[in-house]
Amino acid sequence: MEKLVGIDFGACNIKIAHWRGKGARTISLSQEAGQNYIPNVILYHRKHDGEIEQKIGDPAKGAQDPENSVEYVKRKLEMETWTKNIPNLQRDVSAIDAATDIFRALSDRLQKKLNCEAHELRAVITIPVCSSGLQRSRIYQAARAAGITVEEIVTEPFAAMFSVEELFNGEERDAYVLIFDFGGSTLDLCLLHVESYDGICVEELASAGMSYGGIDIDAAIFSEILEKKYAAELQEIRSRDDTLEKAKSQQELRNAVTKLKESLFEDDDDERELSFTFYGSGQSYDFALTRDEMEEMLNRHGLDQKISELLDELFAQTYVQKDEVAVYPFGGTARMQYVQDVLTKYFGEEVFDGEDYELDEESIAAVALGAAHYLHIRKECDDVEIEHKIPFSLGIAQGAHFKKCIECVPPQRSLRIGIPWETLSKDDFQVAVYQCFADSEKAGIEGKDGAVYIGGVDVDRTKYQTADGVLLEMELSDSDHLWMIFSEVCDAEIREVERKVILLGNAKE
């Protein structure tokens, strides 16, 4: 029996939800009671008998063995040639190796939790709006290599929308919805139109995103605040001779900074300074961080301006005005009072409907919950119509470069182009389709400079022997199906010859 799951493979944490009967529920993957997420980190641990044991989540992070660990795997998947030497393995591990090992461990846990076999797992995996085609492709490959059937890959804010129960409660509505998802590594925005009368119609109108999140804020707090306030203390900690101890100390300090930051923006305004004590080599070191210091640093980074500009970019893609939308914030970084103040300034006092905005455990897992719900809808519901934007422009190979055919922004559904006769030199020829994530038609087609191969169709040359030329029409019927319509041109007349389809949800590198 198929098990429908949504997987939020976040840069910092992983969350998974399962569709059960009438709703989606998070799956506890952690050893911590009530925690519905695990850190996205893997440890290659050598046991006493010499056997290598792979640990993920809290045990991996808690082991404080950075030399044999890989964290922030999601970001490393964007790097073309990233590798790390793992002493316990005595070899290099690539980002896709680490991701595959993590997905394999997740698959094992899911099989036990859901009492199923690997081949019964059906998943929707989420990616950031600004995710590169290379990252998308590698996540797909890693999950497939782990035995998980990937039904589709969708953007994180699009998935999060399906976790908003009030939009799917059967009430009649005609609303514009803006999902503001600010997590560990990215800020992702999605603007949708939700209409429900006889059925439900969900249309994605626009999306925007940037690679900046909680990870970047943590790093800035450390380098721009603590490094200056406590230079002597940090230098003393780093002066240790033991390389491993240095690495452990650095990891412990960064973990403490993250907890300190989270405590500052979770507490009320009366709590504006928090401290922690670090113990090392028989000594103790006191560190403190204030909310004012953190907010001043964010202002120097221009985070308020970056958020406003990204929102402007989103609305510029469509006709919707900002006073027409209902805003739903998600993600751990969205809990910061600083971010909420920026949203209030941009949208007005009513952006949170006059209520204090709080994220509970279920809300933090909104992307995974929504992905599971979305998969249920796509596979089992006939009264819901969904249309979402393609995440990248689409096109074909033209020599060694990418020829853009269907634009992502502004939304474009189809384009008819001529195929040069020189591409039809063989009896059978193939038209290769690519996703382009670089804003240039000069992007290379090898996945390095902006374009990633997603599929191709074979065409019988003999069907066009009498034609003066061949026309190709690329038509995007929905988020998954790209139709390739081939027509022959004879005496200025156009006659359709055949149609082929490429499934975009299963993009491969």
N, C-alpha and C positions, 0 to 999 in steps of 0.2 A: 504493500500500500504506500502510495506517495506521501511524503512528509514535506510540507511547504514551509520554507524558512526564509527569513530575511537576515542578511549578514551585513552589519555595519563594520567594515574593516577599517577602523579609524587609525590615525597616526599614533595616538596615545593609547586608546582602549578599543577593545573589540566587544560588540554587543550582538546578540543573536536572539531573534524572536521566532516563534512557531505559531502557525495558524491552527487553532484547535476549535473545531466546531463553529462557534459563533463569534470568535474573536481571536486576536493575536495576544500571545503571552510571551514575556521574556523567559529565556532559558538561563538558569543559574549555572555559569561555567566556573565560578570562583569557589574557593574554599571558605571565603568570608561569608557568613550568614547574611542573607538579604542583599547581597551585592550582585547586580545583574550585568556586570562587565568584568573583563580581565585586562590587565595591561598588555599592549601589543609588543611583546618581547619574548625572545626564545633564548634558552640557555642550553648549550651543549655540555652537559655535566659528566665528568668521568667518575664512575663509582669505584669502590674499593677493589673490586675484582677486575678493573680496567675497562669494563663495558661502558659505552657512551649512552647516556640517557638524555633524551630531549625533554626539557621542561618549558612550559609556556605560562604566561600570566604571572600571578603573584609569587609563586615559588621561584620563577626565573628572575624576577626583579628583586625579590628579597634576598637572593643568594649573594648579591653584590659581588659578582664575578664578571666585570665588564669585558675582560679579555676574551672570554668564551661566550659572550652574549651578543645578540643583535637586537637593537631596539629601533623604534621609528622606521620600521620596515617599509611602510607605505611611501614615505618620502624617498627612500633609497631606490624604490622601483622606478622613479623618474630619472635616475642617473644611468646613463648608457652603459658605463663600464664599472660600476661600484662593486668592489669585493672586499672581504675582510678575512685576514688569516686567523683561524681559530686554533690555538695551540693544542687543545684537547683532541681535535680532529687531525691535526698535522696537515692541514690543507686550507685553501681559500674557500670561502662560501660567498656566493653571489646573492644579490637581493632576491632574485626569483627562487633560489635554493631555499633561503630562509622563509620566504612567503609560502612556498610549497610545504615545507615542514610544519609551519604553523597551521595551514589549512588541513593538513593530514591529521594533526592532533585534534583540531576542532571536529573533523569528521568522526574520529573515534569516539569523542565525547558525545556527539550528537546521536550516534548510533546507539550508545548505551542509554542516553536520556530518553530517546524516542522509541527505543526497542525496534530498530529497523536495520536494514542493510545499507551499505554505502550507495548502491545504485538506486535506492528509493528516495534519496535526498534530492529535492528540487529547490533551487535557491535563486533569489534575486540578490545581487551584490551591489552595493552603492559605492559611488565615486564622487569626488568633489566636482563642482561645475568647471573649475579651471584645470581639471585633471588632463594630463597629456594623453595622447593616443597610445604612447608607449606604456604608461602606467596602467591604463585600462586593459591593454592587451596582456600584460604580464599578470595582472590580478586574475584575469580570466584563465590564463594558462595554469597558474598555480592552483586555483580551485579545481580545475578539471583534472590536473595531475594527481590531486588528492582524492579523486573519485566522486566529487560533487558535481552533479548536473547543474550547470549554470543556465537558467532559463532566460535571464536578461540582466543587463547592467544598466542601472539608472542613476541619476544624480541624487545626492543626499537630500537637498531640500525638496525635490520632487517626491521622494519617498516619504519624507517627514510629514508632508501634507496629508497622506492617507492615515496617519495616526490621530488626526483631529476628529474625534468621534462625532462632534456636533455637525460636521459637514456631511455625514453619512447616516444621520438618524431618521431619515425618511421625510423630514420637513421640507416644504417647498422653499426654494431659495434661488437667488440670482446674485452672486457675490463675487467680488474680486478679492483674492487671498494672496498675501505676500508672506512667504516663509523666509525667516531670517535665521539662518543656521550658522552659529559661530562656535566652532569647536577647537580641537587641539592644534590643527595645522592650517585650516582654511576658514574663510568667511564665504558662505554660499547663499545666494539669493535666488528666489524663484517666484515669479508672478503668474498666478493662474486664475482662470475663470471657472467657477463651479456653478452649474445650473442643475437644479433638480425639480422635476415636475412628474411626468410619467416614469421617468428613469433619471439617471444621473449622467451628466456630461461634464467631463473634466478636460479643460484645454490649457496647456502650458503656453503662455504668451511670451515670456521672456525669462532670461536667466543671466546671472553675472556672478563672478567670484574672484577671490584673490588668495594667494598663498601667504597667509598671515593668520596665526592663531595663538593658542595658549603656550605652545612650545616656544614661539618667538618672544612672547612676553616674559616667560621664565628666563630665557637666555639674556634678555635685556636687563631684567632686574639684577641678575647676577653680575653682568659685565659693567653696567652703567651706575649701579647703586652700591651694591655690596663690595665690589672690587675697589671702589673709591673710599667708602667708609671704613672698611676693615682690611686695608691693604697689608698691614703688618701681620695681622692674624692669619690671613690667607697665605701669605708668603711663608710663615712658619709651618703651617700645615703641609704646604707643598715641598718643603725642604727635606722631607723624609727620604731616606735612601732607598727604601723598598718601593719599586715601581708599582707593584700590585696594590700596596697600601695607598699609594698616591691616587691610583685610579678609583679605589673603593671610596676614599675620602671625597673625591670630587663628585662621585655619584651620590653619596650620602648628602652632601651639601646641596646638590641640585634637587634631590627629592624633598629636602627640608624647605627649600625656596618655594617649590610648587605648593606644598601644604600651607606655607605661610601666606602665599598669595591667595589661595582658595579661602583660607580663614578670614582674610581681610575683607573680601567682597561678599562673604556669606553672612558675617555679623552685621549688627545694626550700625548706624552712623556714630554711635557713641564710642565704638571700639575702633580707633583709628591707628593704633600701634600694637604690634604683636612681636614677640621675640621667641627665639629658640636657643638652646644650648647644644653645641657640638662637642662630643668627647672624642679625644684622640691622643694616643701615646701618653696616657696618664694625665692629660691636661684637659681643661674645659675652655671653650671659647663661646662668648655670648654674641649673638647677632640679633638685630632688630630691623623691622621694616614698617614704615608708616604708609597709610593710604595716600597721604599727600605726596610722598616721594614717588609712589607708583603712578599716580595720576599725572604728576609733572613730567615723568618720563614718557608716558603715553602721549602727552601733548607734544613733546619734542619730536616724537616719531610721527606726529600728524595723524594719529589714528582716527580722531574725530573727523578730520577732513577726508581721509581715505574712505571711511564708511559713507559719508555724505556723497562723495563723488561716485562711489559704486552704486548707490541708490539712484543717483541721477542717470547713470549709465543704463540701469535697468529700465527706468521709466521712459528713457529716450527711445527704447526699442518698440514701444507700443503707444497706444492712444490713451491709456488709462492715466488718470491723475492721482496723485498721492493721497488726496482726501477721500478717494473712493474705495480704498483698500482696508481690509482687516489684517492687522499684522500679528503673526504668530512667531515669537522668538523661540529658538531651540539651541541646544549646545551649552556646554559648561562655561565657555567664555562669555556667553550672553548673560550670565548671571551677575557679571560685574556691574556695579552701580554706574560706573563710568559709561559703559555701553548703553545702559538703559537711559541715561541722561541724554546721550547723543540721539537716540531714537525719539525721545520725547521732544527734543528741540527740532528735529526734522519733521515729524508728523503732527506734533501738537500734544496737548495734555491728555487727550483721550486715547492715545495709542494703546494703553494697557487697560482701557475701560475703567479707569479710576481705581483699579485693584492692584495690590502689591503683586508683583510678578515673582513667582517662585517655581523652581523646578524640582519635582519629586523624582524618584528613581525611574518611574515609568516615562516621564517626560524626557529624562536624559537619554533613554533608549528609544526615543521617538523615531529615529531613522530606521532602526531595525524593525520596530513594530509596524511602521508604515510600509516597509518593503514586503513584509509577510502578508499584510492586508492587500497590497497591490497585486502580489502574485496570486492570491486567492481570487481577486476580482478578474484578472486576466484569464485564468483557467476555468473558473466556475460560475461567473456571473454574466448573464446576457443583457441585463438592464443598465449596465454601466458602459458608457462610451468614453474612451480615453485617447487623447491626442497630445503627445508631448514632443518638444523640439528635439531635433538631433543635436548632440553636444558639439559637433564639429562640422565644418564644411565638407562636402563630398565632391569627389572628382575622379579623373582617370589619369593613367600615365600618359605623358607626352614626351617621348624620348627618355631622358634621365630625370625629368622633372614632373611635377604635379600640375595638372590643369584643373582649376577649380570650376565646378559645374553647378552645384547647389549650395547656396550660401546659408550659413546658420543664422547670421545677423546681417540684414533683416531677414526674417523667415521667408524661405522660398521653397516651394513644393516641387517644381519640375523645371527642366530645361531641355531643349532639343539642340543637338550639336551634330555637325557632320563628322564622319570618320574618314580621314584621308586614305586614299586607295593604297598608299604604300604600307599601311598597317594590315592590309588584306593580302599579303603576298603568298601565304600558305593556303592549303586547302581548308584547313581549320584554323581559326584565329581566336584569341582570347582578349576580352576587354577586362582589364584589371581595375578595380575600384579601391580608392584610398580615402581615409579620413585625414583631413588636414587641420592641424592645430596651430599652425603658424600663419600669420596674416600676410601671406605672400604666395603668388603663383610660382615662384622660383624655389619653393621648398623641395628639398630632395625627397625621393620616394623610398629611401632605404630605412626610414624610421629614425634617422639621426637629425635631420634638419627640419622636420615639421610634418611629414606625412607617413601614415602607417597603413599597410595593406590590410584590407578587411575581407576581400573575396573577389572572385572573378567569374565570368561566364564564357563558355565555349560556343562558338558560332560556326555553322557550316558554310564555308565560302561558296560552295557550289550553288547555294540557293540564290546567289546574287550575281550569277554569271552575265546576265543580260542587263544588269542595272548600270545606269550612268553614275551612280553614287549610292552611298549608304548613310542613312540618318539614324542616330541613336537618341532616344528620348529617355532621360532618367526621371522617374516619377516616384516621389516619396508618398506612399499611400498612408502610412502611419509610422510610428516610431521604429518599427521593426522591419518593414518590407520596402525594399528599394526595387522598383520594377525597371528592367532594362528592356525598352521597346525598340526593336530594329525594323526599319522600313527601307525599301528600295526606291530609288528615284529613277523613273523611266519617262523620257520625253516630258519632263517638267511635272509629271504626276508622281504622287507619293502613295505607296501601297505598303501597309503593315505586313511584315513577314512572320515575325515570331516575338514572343515575350519570354523573358527570363526574370528570375527573382533572386535577390541576395538578402539574407537575413542579417540585419545590422546588429541585433542583440548578441550575436556570437562572433564578435570581431576578434580576429587573430592577428598576431604580429606577422 
